Amino acid sequence: MSSPSSSESVPMSGMPATGTSATAAKLPARTITRYAAGSLATGGFATLPGLVLVYYLTDSLGVTALAAGLIVTLAKIWDVVIDPIIGGLSDRTLARTGSRRGPMLIGAVGLPIAFVLMFAVPPGLAPAVSALWVLIAFVAAATFFSMFQIPYIALPAELTNGYKERTRLLTWRVVVLTIAILLFGAGGPEIRDLFPDNQLLGYLIMAAAAAVLLGLSLWVASTIAPQGSPTISATAGHKAFSATHYREGLRALRDSKPFRALLATFMLQGLATGLMLAGAQYVATWVLHDQGAVTILFASLIAPALLFAPVWRWIADRIGKVRTFRIASLVFLVATIALVGMLLWPGMWILAPVGIAGAAYAGMQTMPMAMLPDVMSHDAATSDDPDGRAGVFGGVWTAGETAGMALGSTTLALVLAATGYVESVASVTVTQPATAVSGIALAFSLFPALLMLASLATLRGYTLSETDVERAAGNLR
């Protein structure tokens, strides 16, 4: 696909487009489509490892629950460490070449390969060796993912500065994101389960099929990165690995109160959803007593999310993004409280509150994603950095999001270990103690509810209004 032309009203530099929300040009449909395509990969990579990786380690490779949690945590710690560096490099790549496309393409090539290697552990290896294999592959995959993800989330601030156009752009991204959760979250285990007599082969074929979709999605989305003229020399900037990257990230957090509040809220909600995502397979297997029920759980989550993403956009256009975000979060909170009932009455009735959570999840994703470019453009207009620092914001945001999701898997692993969960290798059947089953149920319900309460408290610190954003956009003229 070709790059968007100037006739598509896409700015060709690192700065947001000029004009206010009322006069901002409407983004062409093909621009929105190609940008949204990237969420097929970002949603897929966030979903499938979060859903099956700990289960793959504990129930197919014989790795203990604590060790499985440690693997996920170490890979995510690396991700958190590297994200601010990649964010700074993204900004400097934009300044040197006029586009963020280079790092995105590196991620598009490397991620599918590393993803397959995560699930390509040869049979017969000792659990410790298998664990090390998965850790190295996961670290590589996380690095390549960040090479794409950080420039990708900086693009909305450069594609349009229209307050409502950003909501429109990010709404369709969330629609594709929810489709990705269904495809990878439900389809991945279905592919794996086609090989009940050889689970390791099933995981490998699942990973290969997912890698094809990942690579295609990443490449299509990378073509939307605006092309412009370099603004600094090819030798300018900081070294690739420099403490300056972290100082820039800390300065962004210090300077922008809206960013601090939004990031804290998103991290807490990422921890809540990451905990539920990691626990879904365990709920299906040990609470519902049907490993294949994870597909039904995901279908119940995604169908409402697909339907409600445009509804949340409609609501936000009328009452604002912040109030809409708060309402969606409250609905999700109610759903998780209802799920506590599975502790006493396990059964398929939990699909109803899961569906309500899915409807709320669409708003919980759309609103903060649409608010982040507002924060970026407001910072570019009010800070002392004339070139803006969208990449820095993107790096810190991705690090926070990664930390939240990683801690979800880690928390689940700690709960499993504390409640006596029994790990196993492929084709070996075990019986779980009642304490472990109760721990799984609480990790899917009560713990996320408490995290949602905390996120509503941090959201109160976000005070950036539509008027503030429009005024900032006018100052960029």
Summary of the structure (lengths in Angstrom):
residues: 477
radius of gyration: 21.6
end to end distance: 31.0
largest distance: 66.3
contacts: 1859
relative contact order: 0.17
helix: 76%
strand: 0%
